[in-house]
């Protein structure tokens, strides 16, 4: 009883429209269920002469709620009849209609089931009437098609054309329908009729106008789209043999920016942003839905994907409201239809090799460079000339003189990768199954580093009655990441390219060298123990769809997924030696075992209903539904050190006094209602309205609900009568426009999601050691604001779609303006507050840009080819921050792009002491020498140059966000060969290099070959300034300036595939439908101006935010060569 | 079918109704709510522990701030030449240490403000030791403000949680803040015991000691023209501690794990950063970053100016004592020389593993590619490679990047692994209070027996003679002595960093390159020393302390006369008076442009 007031309260709060909608929905259902006497109470008037039976059916369907259900072959619907009844119940009309035939009917509510009289055995009768049909299947150029499928509709019977394109099939009656299909062509359905020879011509399937595209909570014909939706088919994805889905998406959709930032096995997923960075502090990633359920696109086998839809504009995405601010990616997995069982295998094997790696100096170069740096600083020579001479004459013996090529010892040039995927598809009228099992393995480029993934997907559909379908989908995954226990692969690779070459790595007697203070990355990667992370995932989804009458469709689904993250590592220290003497055991903290377990649970419920109807020229469709989402997570971990016995690595074997453990949990939930109305008139004038109401537990009750509406219109100009004269040239022309609002609440700080951002909390974990015993301490670390609510964005989109010359050329162009308002952010507050700032809804920014896609498809002789070019741009401007600024090496302020590089302007080098004496300098003048970077004095406290270079002289240096992203996808087929080439690139992007990446001797490290080109009195226009030991920020050369900002623009040959499909006639003998072999190469060639050794696409540092590039740890991107095959039985 | 449809619609209807209920969307945060949190003793205790957590400021690599900061003076140096503050241009507004020091102290203050204001409504009902904890918090806030005004001068000042309308505030006068510190401590001491029951907590002795330390700053820098007042406060505050605590018997015990277990060391140590080798360990790298390349990393080194400040055992400065021998600078010296420093010829004991197998014992050598090592299994000495001279990283060693001296203080640990030492790091010792008392009284020119006694206690403990009769009644000579004592007694405890600023001797300490041991003049083909070095040092190789009266007063050695024979580094060393204050970090001024910058930056 307690719940009632609460319910009533909530009832009032839910927007009225939702309630009206829901009410309608249930009223409709109840009426339907209770009024079973429709057929008795309804009367009809039918006056039709010289019409077919089918016409009569149609007429009745249009003028009543009756629906006729029948098999074409069972009754002759083309029989000409006259019907003349007035105000009669349905059975009277039907009796009249079927008088004197062997047809009977039953009425089930509104459903009229028409069939042969039961005393006439249909099947046996039909069997007696078997007809053989023969013919040739050809393409539009008259070439026979070998291996085309001919299936008798509604049966399991099917044949394949031979090498001349001929086929022969037995059918039941002249009403039988043949379904003829072949990959790359539009499937055709032909009614046999009275013919016995049936030649069929298939047209190549260019992006067909009949194409259906998956949109939010449904599908839609592509021609009727009014928003900006990009559809990507499985064909385009799977031929890349990319390691995961996000990487495969790169360049396939304009306006979708895909940045791969790491080549680490299992972590090489790309970051995706749609139409620019959509938020300052909230999530900038699109919502990814796999069959309607939020999921992880990189963990599914690409071969199971049927299609991907990218909803780019607000109108398309707003039915997902709150979560859709950054666009939506809808992944639809394959399902089976009524078809014979087919087995497909796709697999490849290949190897990965780093695209770029810094090239470190050798021992002699290193020592000479250090001495030069010392003398540049007026400091003592570190390495005596004697020692260098010894290296030159005697070389290194790795006992008295060390030289270690860390990069060569640690990084393997080639790492194995392979993928295997087996799918089974098939089903009858009642039940059909798509099953896929796949295994993927990727070896890393350092020892003890690899990734594997096993996935199993089962999509089952069952038809329970004519009007009800149910389905169960199961998705099981287990992936495992292995890496060395003591250090991350990124850090090991960083050490491999920056460790001092005269440190000991492997001693001549086979013992481990002392490295840097015992840290020996060779030993770390090979013997320091393993860190293993396994990630079991189980996703279940069940759904029921009912179609009680024509046009009405209702679906309810429930999905539950559990993602676990189990890691454990055991650090196994190694002994290091130098000069034949034991030095230390590393790490000195000794053995350590950690086991951690985390779990994310997600439960989603979705219910929706839609009704569509065509009334004369008007078509309309109404959709309404609700969605709930509840997520929770918990984690637990435990550690011990002090393991005394080798091989016993369970926590129990460690020193109990060192045992520690941690645990926590979180949860959040969302409740949503959505609705959509589509209307089109004469297939020319299109209108779509969307509305979504969302409530998130991330906000307090009074600020919880958000409403996100949108509207879009389209005009298919080419369908207008006045367009007819040029329709031969311009086959299709559509103009679209949309406007809508989206929300965002997915707040995170440094990648950590904030589940209770409104709350002022005191966190534990701030202990201190009184009397040597750790006591628990707690503190508040953030200012709170319980009034925060939704971050909202609005987007205006206008677009045009065009097809020319028999759809050979098609183009699509969109322009959009996206405004993000009420941004959830934590304004930088003075550090003296001692807490981080509260979340606020404040500030706005704008992304405006355009997407262009142009495709050309044609054939020259026997060569089919196609070209698709994509080009897009997005420009970000922060429009309102209430005068506040975020300043670091990046600045976010009004009027400039988000996160622009911010620092000093360089003006070459100081070439002489005289020049220093007469110029403004940064820092202390006594400290500046010739060969230092000269900075420009551009301003001062009063806005004019004041002769001092200090913080007033900082300015915008560049923008790290990519602009003018382009791609070119070319493909061609000739006989049995296929070829594709994919170019991709970025026209403008600025990379700031810092830290280990570009600073010689940074924190005790070495330097790279290209840094040998440093300033000396005789090398005055060197690439690097005066060589100094000090790589830290206190060296005036190392402060952020445009000197260290380089263009990150690039163009790269992303992918090349050459395939060969074996001739059908050969395969037919061994009962194989299709067999194709291919070789593929990825990241083959790159044009760029970035620093040598660093891939322009790769994030050189993973310590700062994922997309910015600075020095530090990174895992290089990979060039991949694979050999693969696809086979279908 | 009727039923199925009915059920489905019922289900959906129910779903909608149930989901509409706010329960579904009300999630409770998993952390404690800050509203009304501090209303129990346990909560106050937890919150105050969180303040201590912030007080262990680590601005270097696992190196407590106070140890680190003395390397920004002329008495010590960081590994990279011309790089430490005062030795080059590293001190600028973008310097990371300068920024972190600012942030960390304000985090302490914020935590104190939040506990104190959060518990204020419940003060009456809070029982047990709550008042003591809150008093500790107030002292810790004073400590943080002392850190700030002593390094940045005027700074933003708050004794309540900062509100949004204060984000554009200006700096508050250091005098105002100093007066707050002094009054806060007076308020807090009422609730504190003279010696804390739980080691690591603030007690009355530390509170008064801090008051003395802060007032001495105000006196030395003549805050608000009230130098005399502040010296008087300093003397009085220090005096109140005198007699309440006592010096430990053995100076060496103060800085080793084993020694710190003794009751007399606990009694002398007024406040310390706590480390632990028990359960969840807490260790530091003070030793690892200081010792020989033969078993450590060597990032920080003592200077010769410091080494030459130690008197000879007769109580005379080395340029004045007949006992000083340039061939053997370590002989006949103030015993604290050997307690604090290791040098060429000394036998060093350490450990790399924390087990018997990790023991290392060898002879320090600044010249030769091999040196003698002790084999614990065979109990024999053998010649092994000397990594301080002959290794890829030898350039970082005390012989190359240093000037021949190595920190023994906090590093002398033969049983714990050098990479995980757990001796506590004192932030205030009774010895400092004695010397602060003496200095304040000397500056007030109130030279009486209590002054001599305070200094004598410190000197006698280490076996040094009493204040010599020629100094009695002589303010300048007493000033010289008390400064000398503060350096040799307290080096590496973070005090000289502020002392150098109080005494305005940055220009003296940092005027020349750093000089060191007598270098090898001739070496053989294998790199062994033939001539030069300590063996060939001549009697005239005694530094000049009398380059100026200020040099003399502050015991600043000058090596110009024989500098060519000495190890040298920091050739570009220079001093700029702006270094007496840190710059306000750029980031902070970006966030609040109303904060003015210190002069010269």
Interface residues (C-beta under 8 A of the other chain):
Chain A: X3 X6 X7 X9 X10 X11 X14 X22 X25 X26 X29 X30 X32 X33 X34 X36 X109 X370 X374 X377 X378 X379 X380 X382 X383 X384 X386 X402 X465 X468 X500 X502 X503 X504 X516 X517 X544 X546 X548 X554 X556 X578 X579 X580 X581 X583 X584 X585 X587 X588 X589 X590 X605 X607 X626 X628 X630 X657 X658 X660 X664 X665 X666 X667 X668 X669 X670 X671 X695 X696 X697 X701 X704 X755 X756 X759 X760 X761 X762 X763 X764 X766 X767 X768 X769 X770 X771 X772 X773 X774 X775 X776 X777 X778 X779 X780 X784 X828 X829 X830 X831 X832 X833 X834 X835 X885 X887 X888 X922 X923 X924 X926 X927 X928 X950 X951 X1004 X1029 X1030 X1032 X1033 X1034 X1036 X1039
Chain B: X1 X2 X4 X5 X6 X8 X9 X11 X12 X13 X15 X16 X17 X19 X20 X21 X22 X23 X24 X25 X26 X27 X29 X30 X31 X32 X33 X34 X35 X37 X46 X47 X48 X49 X50 X51 X52 X53 X54 X56 X80 X81 X82 X83 X88 X89 X90 X91 X92 X93 X94 X95 X96 X102 X103 X106 X107 X108 X109 X110 X111 X113 X114 X155 X156 X158 X161 X162 X164 X167 X198 X199 X200 X201 X274 X275 X276 X277 X278 X279 X280 X281 X282 X295 X296 X297 X352 X353 X354 X358 X373 X384 X385 X387 X390 X391 X392 X393 X395 X396 X400 X417 X418 X419 X420 X527 X568 X569 X570 X571 X572 X574 X576 X585 X586 X587 X588 X589 X590 X591 X592 X595 X601
